[in-house]
Amino acid sequence: MNVTVFDSTTNQRTACPVTRVQQMVAGKWKIILLWHLTHGTHRFHELQQLTGISKGTLTRQLRELEADGLIQRHVFGEVPPRVEYSLTDAGHSFLPILDQMAAWSEQHFQGNDHE
């Protein structure tokens, strides 16, 4: 693995490939949102109902995922406005990582038991 040594002049976000990904999915809800979007396109209200996230937090997390290129926002020119969120190609390419995270969790944490 090629790792750049971090110093005060290096942008931490680009210093290490793992750090870049961690920054992209950091946030309590981002991985959960990506997981829900693996099942298809969802509207804002649907994502809010599926997760229980507050409106403000959901808006912020979706904007960050969009800015990082993992999801796309499609606004329909209708009244009332309709907005849908879906995974981008980069978001779809992250699915195997989510699957591996789920497999690791199932292997190490059976049910609610935390050893």
Secondary structure, 3 states (H helix, E strand, C coil): CCCCCCCCCCCHHHHCHHHHHHHHHCCCCHHHHHHHHCCCCEEHHHHHHHHCCCHHHHHHHHHHHHHCCCEEEEEECCCCCEEEEEECHHHHHCHHHHHHHHHHHHHHCCCCCCC
